[in-house]
């Protein structure tokens, strides 16, 4: 008669997740953060899909919701704001230095 092999069961009580985990935002919340409407945000996502990471969805296939990473929102914000808003240029309303 052959003896059965011993089987060892292991239970996992805690899972370790490396931190920090990048936050995820749904399209409605991301549109509020970017100060745009959801249809325009979808247009931006299509236009800049090469510069944004892979798509993340939550929920089942019929009712899934698109999620954006915080880094995607930062990239879209830099696209919307543009470099000409970041630093004052000559001839703008920036305060001028007065000779003393």
HUSUL-V943449 format. One record per backbone hydrogen bond with DSSP energy under -1.0 kcal/mol. CO is the residue of the C=O (numbers start at 0). NH is the residue of the N-H. E is the energy in kcal/mol with one decimal. If there is no record, write none. Layout:
BEGIN
{{CO:NH:E} {CO:NH:E}}
END
This chain:
BEGIN
{{22:69:-1.2} {24:67:-3.5} {25:29:-2.5} {26:30:-2.3} {27:31:-1.6} {28:32:-2.2} {29:33:-2.1} {30:35:-2.3} {36:40:-2.1} {37:41:-2.4} {38:42:-1.7} {39:43:-2.4} {40:44:-2.3} {41:45:-1.9} {42:46:-2.3} {43:47:-2.4} {55:66:-2.8} {57:64:-2.6} {64:57:-2.1} {67:24:-2.7} {68:72:-1.8} {69:73:-2.2} {70:74:-2.1} {71:75:-2.5} {72:76:-2.3} {73:77:-2.0} {74:78:-1.8} {75:79:-2.4} {76:80:-2.8} {77:81:-1.9} {82:85:-1.1} {88:91:-1.3}}
END
